[in-house]
Amino acid sequence: MAEPYYVVLGSIALVALVAIFWFSYRSMNSRRLPASLQGVRIEVMPPVRMEDRVVDADWEIPLVARNVTRRPRALPLLGASAQIKTERALYNALVETELDWAGLELNPEDTAIGSVRLTLPGGQAPRRITLRQLQPRQYVLKARFQPASA
């Protein structure tokens, strides 16, 4: 009679271990912005509405990368696209930088600027952004924006 009790406890323990492993793996490869990656601090500024039309609006989300160490550091290579979440849907956006970040090194206290540009339907604003770091290690970088007060 005691065997089903141990089977139930064993299966609950197995599910708990799998859940702990999955959450720890996800947290190791995911960072909240602003984040410091290999001595370079990546910050996301609040979204700015560049052009507002009746049907849609163009948005820009500035990115700032700053070397916070005392030595020159290579900029982390970000993916060419980002995912933007609004209240209603998920959109892909283009990541643009003023210089090519591949192989670029920042001197101490130096800054590099980039931006994420996208067009959203009228009445929608960016709520969350997801960026991907490609090199030297693959991370998922996430940030939330406060809703604009009307």
Biotite code that builds the C-alpha atoms (Angstrom):
import biotite.structure as struc

atoms = struc.array([
    struc.Atom([0.000, 0.000, 0.000], chain_id="A", res_id=1, res_name="MET", atom_name="CA", element="C"),
    struc.Atom([2.894, 2.361, 0.606], chain_id="A", res_id=2, res_name="ALA", atom_name="CA", element="C"),
    struc.Atom([4.221, 2.110, -2.952], chain_id="A", res_id=3, res_name="GLU", atom_name="CA", element="C"),
    struc.Atom([1.734, 4.521, -4.629], chain_id="A", res_id=4, res_name="PRO", atom_name="CA", element="C"),
    struc.Atom([2.584, 7.113, -1.963], chain_id="A", res_id=5, res_name="TYR", atom_name="CA", element="C"),
    struc.Atom([6.286, 6.968, -2.884], chain_id="A", res_id=6, res_name="TYR", atom_name="CA", element="C"),
    struc.Atom([5.494, 7.060, -6.595], chain_id="A", res_id=7, res_name="VAL", atom_name="CA", element="C"),
    struc.Atom([3.451, 10.235, -6.150], chain_id="A", res_id=8, res_name="VAL", atom_name="CA", element="C"),
    struc.Atom([6.150, 11.860, -4.021], chain_id="A", res_id=9, res_name="LEU", atom_name="CA", element="C"),
    struc.Atom([8.836, 10.815, -6.496], chain_id="A", res_id=10, res_name="GLY", atom_name="CA", element="C"),
    struc.Atom([6.959, 12.254, -9.460], chain_id="A", res_id=11, res_name="SER", atom_name="CA", element="C"),
    struc.Atom([6.325, 15.530, -7.600], chain_id="A", res_id=12, res_name="ILE", atom_name="CA", element="C"),
    struc.Atom([10.030, 15.739, -6.721], chain_id="A", res_id=13, res_name="ALA", atom_name="CA", element="C"),
    struc.Atom([10.985, 15.045, -10.346], chain_id="A", res_id=14, res_name="LEU", atom_name="CA", element="C"),
    struc.Atom([8.664, 17.789, -11.625], chain_id="A", res_id=15, res_name="VAL", atom_name="CA", element="C"),
    struc.Atom([10.065, 20.204, -9.026], chain_id="A", res_id=16, res_name="ALA", atom_name="CA", element="C"),
    struc.Atom([13.654, 19.405, -10.044], chain_id="A", res_id=17, res_name="LEU", atom_name="CA", element="C"),
    struc.Atom([12.879, 19.888, -13.729], chain_id="A", res_id=18, res_name="VAL", atom_name="CA", element="C"),
    struc.Atom([11.182, 23.231, -12.971], chain_id="A", res_id=19, res_name="ALA", atom_name="CA", element="C"),
    struc.Atom([14.144, 24.404, -10.874], chain_id="A", res_id=20, res_name="ILE", atom_name="CA", element="C"),
    struc.Atom([16.582, 23.403, -13.638], chain_id="A", res_id=21, res_name="PHE", atom_name="CA", element="C"),
    struc.Atom([14.497, 25.176, -16.306], chain_id="A", res_id=22, res_name="TRP", atom_name="CA", element="C"),
    struc.Atom([14.195, 28.424, -14.292], chain_id="A", res_id=23, res_name="PHE", atom_name="CA", element="C"),
    struc.Atom([17.891, 28.444, -13.376], chain_id="A", res_id=24, res_name="SER", atom_name="CA", element="C"),
    struc.Atom([18.926, 27.840, -17.012], chain_id="A", res_id=25, res_name="TYR", atom_name="CA", element="C"),
    struc.Atom([16.630, 30.649, -18.163], chain_id="A", res_id=26, res_name="ARG", atom_name="CA", element="C"),
    struc.Atom([17.910, 33.068, -15.544], chain_id="A", res_id=27, res_name="SER", atom_name="CA", element="C"),
    struc.Atom([21.551, 32.359, -16.437], chain_id="A", res_id=28, res_name="MET", atom_name="CA", element="C"),
    struc.Atom([20.956, 33.326, -20.079], chain_id="A", res_id=29, res_name="ASN", atom_name="CA", element="C"),
    struc.Atom([18.630, 36.262, -19.479], chain_id="A", res_id=30, res_name="SER", atom_name="CA", element="C"),
    struc.Atom([19.444, 39.704, -18.106], chain_id="A", res_id=31, res_name="ARG", atom_name="CA", element="C"),
    struc.Atom([17.314, 42.713, -17.244], chain_id="A", res_id=32, res_name="ARG", atom_name="CA", element="C"),
    struc.Atom([18.364, 46.031, -18.717], chain_id="A", res_id=33, res_name="LEU", atom_name="CA", element="C"),
    struc.Atom([20.306, 48.066, -17.727], chain_id="A", res_id=34, res_name="PRO", atom_name="CA", element="C"),
    struc.Atom([22.905, 45.304, -17.627], chain_id="A", res_id=35, res_name="ALA", atom_name="CA", element="C"),
    struc.Atom([26.683, 45.198, -17.441], chain_id="A", res_id=36, res_name="SER", atom_name="CA", element="C"),
    struc.Atom([28.176, 42.772, -19.958], chain_id="A", res_id=37, res_name="LEU", atom_name="CA", element="C"),
    struc.Atom([31.949, 42.236, -19.801], chain_id="A", res_id=38, res_name="GLN", atom_name="CA", element="C"),
    struc.Atom([32.427, 45.722, -18.339], chain_id="A", res_id=39, res_name="GLY", atom_name="CA", element="C"),
    struc.Atom([30.147, 47.511, -20.823], chain_id="A", res_id=40, res_name="VAL", atom_name="CA", element="C"),
    struc.Atom([26.892, 48.847, -19.391], chain_id="A", res_id=41, res_name="ARG", atom_name="CA", element="C"),
    struc.Atom([23.942, 48.628, -21.801], chain_id="A", res_id=42, res_name="ILE", atom_name="CA", element="C"),
    struc.Atom([21.022, 50.949, -21.040], chain_id="A", res_id=43, res_name="GLU", atom_name="CA", element="C"),
    struc.Atom([17.709, 51.425, -22.806], chain_id="A", res_id=44, res_name="VAL", atom_name="CA", element="C"),
    struc.Atom([16.105, 54.856, -22.693], chain_id="A", res_id=45, res_name="MET", atom_name="CA", element="C"),
    struc.Atom([12.312, 55.412, -22.781], chain_id="A", res_id=46, res_name="PRO", atom_name="CA", element="C"),
    struc.Atom([10.705, 55.179, -26.224], chain_id="A", res_id=47, res_name="PRO", atom_name="CA", element="C"),
    struc.Atom([10.309, 58.390, -28.231], chain_id="A", res_id=48, res_name="VAL", atom_name="CA", element="C"),
    struc.Atom([7.559, 58.944, -30.794], chain_id="A", res_id=49, res_name="ARG", atom_name="CA", element="C"),
    struc.Atom([9.380, 60.304, -33.849], chain_id="A", res_id=50, res_name="MET", atom_name="CA", element="C"),
    struc.Atom([6.440, 60.824, -36.191], chain_id="A", res_id=51, res_name="GLU", atom_name="CA", element="C"),
    struc.Atom([2.753, 60.487, -35.419], chain_id="A", res_id=52, res_name="ASP", atom_name="CA", element="C"),
    struc.Atom([0.328, 59.863, -38.256], chain_id="A", res_id=53, res_name="ARG", atom_name="CA", element="C"),
    struc.Atom([-3.364, 59.029, -38.214], chain_id="A", res_id=54, res_name="VAL", atom_name="CA", element="C"),
    struc.Atom([-2.960, 55.319, -38.942], chain_id="A", res_id=55, res_name="VAL", atom_name="CA", element="C"),
    struc.Atom([0.460, 54.579, -37.418], chain_id="A", res_id=56, res_name="ASP", atom_name="CA", element="C"),
    struc.Atom([3.405, 56.085, -35.564], chain_id="A", res_id=57, res_name="ALA", atom_name="CA", element="C"),
    struc.Atom([7.194, 55.772, -35.871], chain_id="A", res_id=58, res_name="ASP", atom_name="CA", element="C"),
    struc.Atom([8.992, 55.015, -32.596], chain_id="A", res_id=59, res_name="TRP", atom_name="CA", element="C"),
    struc.Atom([12.645, 55.126, -31.618], chain_id="A", res_id=60, res_name="GLU", atom_name="CA", element="C"),
    struc.Atom([14.129, 53.494, -28.528], chain_id="A", res_id=61, res_name="ILE", atom_name="CA", element="C"),
    struc.Atom([17.667, 54.796, -27.805], chain_id="A", res_id=62, res_name="PRO", atom_name="CA", element="C"),
    struc.Atom([20.385, 52.374, -26.637], chain_id="A", res_id=63, res_name="LEU", atom_name="CA", element="C"),
    struc.Atom([23.456, 53.584, -24.747], chain_id="A", res_id=64, res_name="VAL", atom_name="CA", element="C"),
    struc.Atom([26.564, 51.421, -24.248], chain_id="A", res_id=65, res_name="ALA", atom_name="CA", element="C"),
    struc.Atom([29.162, 52.799, -21.809], chain_id="A", res_id=66, res_name="ARG", atom_name="CA", element="C"),
    struc.Atom([32.484, 51.377, -20.643], chain_id="A", res_id=67, res_name="ASN", atom_name="CA", element="C"),
    struc.Atom([32.402, 51.440, -16.836], chain_id="A", res_id=68, res_name="VAL", atom_name="CA", element="C"),
    struc.Atom([35.868, 49.932, -16.271], chain_id="A", res_id=69, res_name="THR", atom_name="CA", element="C"),
    struc.Atom([39.375, 51.387, -16.326], chain_id="A", res_id=70, res_name="ARG", atom_name="CA", element="C"),
    struc.Atom([40.459, 49.366, -19.365], chain_id="A", res_id=71, res_name="ARG", atom_name="CA", element="C"),
    struc.Atom([39.333, 49.378, -22.989], chain_id="A", res_id=72, res_name="PRO", atom_name="CA", element="C"),
    struc.Atom([36.489, 46.897, -23.534], chain_id="A", res_id=73, res_name="ARG", atom_name="CA", element="C"),
    struc.Atom([34.978, 45.418, -26.679], chain_id="A", res_id=74, res_name="ALA", atom_name="CA", element="C"),
    struc.Atom([31.322, 46.184, -27.278], chain_id="A", res_id=75, res_name="LEU", atom_name="CA", element="C"),
    struc.Atom([29.010, 43.182, -27.089], chain_id="A", res_id=76, res_name="PRO", atom_name="CA", element="C"),
    struc.Atom([27.616, 42.319, -30.503], chain_id="A", res_id=77, res_name="LEU", atom_name="CA", element="C"),
    struc.Atom([23.820, 42.666, -30.534], chain_id="A", res_id=78, res_name="LEU", atom_name="CA", element="C"),
    struc.Atom([21.434, 41.021, -32.962], chain_id="A", res_id=79, res_name="GLY", atom_name="CA", element="C"),
    struc.Atom([20.110, 43.040, -35.911], chain_id="A", res_id=80, res_name="ALA", atom_name="CA", element="C"),
    struc.Atom([16.512, 42.733, -34.771], chain_id="A", res_id=81, res_name="SER", atom_name="CA", element="C"),
    struc.Atom([14.649, 43.216, -31.514], chain_id="A", res_id=82, res_name="ALA", atom_name="CA", element="C"),
    struc.Atom([11.208, 42.180, -30.362], chain_id="A", res_id=83, res_name="GLN", atom_name="CA", element="C"),
    struc.Atom([8.853, 44.856, -29.098], chain_id="A", res_id=84, res_name="ILE", atom_name="CA", element="C"),
    struc.Atom([5.725, 43.957, -27.154], chain_id="A", res_id=85, res_name="LYS", atom_name="CA", element="C"),
    struc.Atom([2.737, 46.267, -26.985], chain_id="A", res_id=86, res_name="THR", atom_name="CA", element="C"),
    struc.Atom([-0.579, 45.744, -25.211], chain_id="A", res_id=87, res_name="GLU", atom_name="CA", element="C"),
    struc.Atom([-1.964, 43.810, -28.166], chain_id="A", res_id=88, res_name="ARG", atom_name="CA", element="C"),
    struc.Atom([0.845, 42.158, -30.134], chain_id="A", res_id=89, res_name="ALA", atom_name="CA", element="C"),
    struc.Atom([4.531, 41.357, -30.594], chain_id="A", res_id=90, res_name="LEU", atom_name="CA", element="C"),
    struc.Atom([6.512, 43.197, -33.316], chain_id="A", res_id=91, res_name="TYR", atom_name="CA", element="C"),
    struc.Atom([9.993, 42.858, -34.821], chain_id="A", res_id=92, res_name="ASN", atom_name="CA", element="C"),
    struc.Atom([12.121, 45.995, -34.972], chain_id="A", res_id=93, res_name="ALA", atom_name="CA", element="C"),
    struc.Atom([15.446, 47.022, -36.490], chain_id="A", res_id=94, res_name="LEU", atom_name="CA", element="C"),
    struc.Atom([18.504, 47.684, -34.282], chain_id="A", res_id=95, res_name="VAL", atom_name="CA", element="C"),
    struc.Atom([20.659, 50.502, -35.703], chain_id="A", res_id=96, res_name="GLU", atom_name="CA", element="C"),
    struc.Atom([23.991, 51.814, -34.428], chain_id="A", res_id=97, res_name="THR", atom_name="CA", element="C"),
    struc.Atom([25.916, 54.955, -35.346], chain_id="A", res_id=98, res_name="GLU", atom_name="CA", element="C"),
    struc.Atom([29.056, 52.826, -35.867], chain_id="A", res_id=99, res_name="LEU", atom_name="CA", element="C"),
    struc.Atom([29.489, 49.149, -36.589], chain_id="A", res_id=100, res_name="ASP", atom_name="CA", element="C"),
    struc.Atom([29.727, 47.612, -33.099], chain_id="A", res_id=101, res_name="TRP", atom_name="CA", element="C"),
    struc.Atom([31.489, 44.468, -34.371], chain_id="A", res_id=102, res_name="ALA", atom_name="CA", element="C"),
    struc.Atom([35.058, 44.621, -33.077], chain_id="A", res_id=103, res_name="GLY", atom_name="CA", element="C"),
    struc.Atom([34.670, 48.173, -31.710], chain_id="A", res_id=104, res_name="LEU", atom_name="CA", element="C"),
    struc.Atom([36.421, 48.853, -28.402], chain_id="A", res_id=105, res_name="GLU", atom_name="CA", element="C"),
    struc.Atom([35.396, 51.573, -25.994], chain_id="A", res_id=106, res_name="LEU", atom_name="CA", element="C"),
    struc.Atom([37.937, 53.489, -23.942], chain_id="A", res_id=107, res_name="ASN", atom_name="CA", element="C"),
    struc.Atom([37.156, 54.007, -20.242], chain_id="A", res_id=108, res_name="PRO", atom_name="CA", element="C"),
    struc.Atom([34.059, 56.192, -19.729], chain_id="A", res_id=109, res_name="GLU", atom_name="CA", element="C"),
    struc.Atom([33.465, 56.213, -23.507], chain_id="A", res_id=110, res_name="ASP", atom_name="CA", element="C"),
    struc.Atom([29.950, 55.837, -24.941], chain_id="A", res_id=111, res_name="THR", atom_name="CA", element="C"),
    struc.Atom([28.409, 54.306, -28.055], chain_id="A", res_id=112, res_name="ALA", atom_name="CA", element="C"),
    struc.Atom([24.866, 55.111, -29.171], chain_id="A", res_id=113, res_name="ILE", atom_name="CA", element="C"),
    struc.Atom([22.374, 52.913, -30.977], chain_id="A", res_id=114, res_name="GLY", atom_name="CA", element="C"),
    struc.Atom([18.630, 52.796, -31.437], chain_id="A", res_id=115, res_name="SER", atom_name="CA", element="C"),
    struc.Atom([15.730, 50.493, -32.137], chain_id="A", res_id=116, res_name="VAL", atom_name="CA", element="C"),
    struc.Atom([13.289, 51.793, -34.754], chain_id="A", res_id=117, res_name="ARG", atom_name="CA", element="C"),
    struc.Atom([9.830, 50.521, -35.577], chain_id="A", res_id=118, res_name="LEU", atom_name="CA", element="C"),
    struc.Atom([6.413, 51.539, -36.820], chain_id="A", res_id=119, res_name="THR", atom_name="CA", element="C"),
    struc.Atom([3.405, 50.668, -34.679], chain_id="A", res_id=120, res_name="LEU", atom_name="CA", element="C"),
    struc.Atom([-0.299, 50.984, -35.392], chain_id="A", res_id=121, res_name="PRO", atom_name="CA", element="C"),
    struc.Atom([-1.967, 54.113, -34.031], chain_id="A", res_id=122, res_name="GLY", atom_name="CA", element="C"),
    struc.Atom([-2.805, 54.056, -30.344], chain_id="A", res_id=123, res_name="GLY", atom_name="CA", element="C"),
    struc.Atom([-0.151, 51.474, -29.410], chain_id="A", res_id=124, res_name="GLN", atom_name="CA", element="C"),
    struc.Atom([3.066, 52.163, -27.516], chain_id="A", res_id=125, res_name="ALA", atom_name="CA", element="C"),
    struc.Atom([6.060, 49.917, -26.767], chain_id="A", res_id=126, res_name="PRO", atom_name="CA", element="C"),
    struc.Atom([5.782, 48.188, -23.384], chain_id="A", res_id=127, res_name="ARG", atom_name="CA", element="C"),
    struc.Atom([8.675, 45.679, -23.461], chain_id="A", res_id=128, res_name="ARG", atom_name="CA", element="C"),
    struc.Atom([11.824, 45.170, -25.504], chain_id="A", res_id=129, res_name="ILE", atom_name="CA", element="C"),
    struc.Atom([13.876, 42.018, -25.998], chain_id="A", res_id=130, res_name="THR", atom_name="CA", element="C"),
    struc.Atom([17.398, 42.253, -27.441], chain_id="A", res_id=131, res_name="LEU", atom_name="CA", element="C"),
    struc.Atom([19.780, 39.398, -28.146], chain_id="A", res_id=132, res_name="ARG", atom_name="CA", element="C"),
    struc.Atom([23.520, 39.466, -27.561], chain_id="A", res_id=133, res_name="GLN", atom_name="CA", element="C"),
    struc.Atom([25.308, 37.298, -30.118], chain_id="A", res_id=134, res_name="LEU", atom_name="CA", element="C"),
    struc.Atom([28.949, 37.450, -29.060], chain_id="A", res_id=135, res_name="GLN", atom_name="CA", element="C"),
    struc.Atom([30.983, 36.746, -26.937], chain_id="A", res_id=136, res_name="PRO", atom_name="CA", element="C"),
    struc.Atom([28.162, 34.962, -25.076], chain_id="A", res_id=137, res_name="ARG", atom_name="CA", element="C"),
    struc.Atom([24.527, 34.597, -25.997], chain_id="A", res_id=138, res_name="GLN", atom_name="CA", element="C"),
    struc.Atom([22.230, 36.475, -23.631], chain_id="A", res_id=139, res_name="TYR", atom_name="CA", element="C"),
    struc.Atom([18.648, 37.644, -23.900], chain_id="A", res_id=140, res_name="VAL", atom_name="CA", element="C"),
    struc.Atom([18.357, 41.258, -22.678], chain_id="A", res_id=141, res_name="LEU", atom_name="CA", element="C"),
    struc.Atom([14.934, 42.445, -21.540], chain_id="A", res_id=142, res_name="LYS", atom_name="CA", element="C"),
    struc.Atom([13.482, 45.767, -20.409], chain_id="A", res_id=143, res_name="ALA", atom_name="CA", element="C"),
    struc.Atom([10.042, 47.121, -19.535], chain_id="A", res_id=144, res_name="ARG", atom_name="CA", element="C"),
    struc.Atom([8.778, 50.628, -20.165], chain_id="A", res_id=145, res_name="PHE", atom_name="CA", element="C"),
    struc.Atom([6.329, 52.521, -18.014], chain_id="A", res_id=146, res_name="GLN", atom_name="CA", element="C"),
    struc.Atom([3.107, 53.318, -19.858], chain_id="A", res_id=147, res_name="PRO", atom_name="CA", element="C"),
    struc.Atom([2.925, 56.928, -20.994], chain_id="A", res_id=148, res_name="ALA", atom_name="CA", element="C"),
    struc.Atom([0.479, 58.965, -18.931], chain_id="A", res_id=149, res_name="SER", atom_name="CA", element="C"),
    struc.Atom([-2.119, 60.653, -21.081], chain_id="A", res_id=150, res_name="ALA", atom_name="CA", element="C"),
])
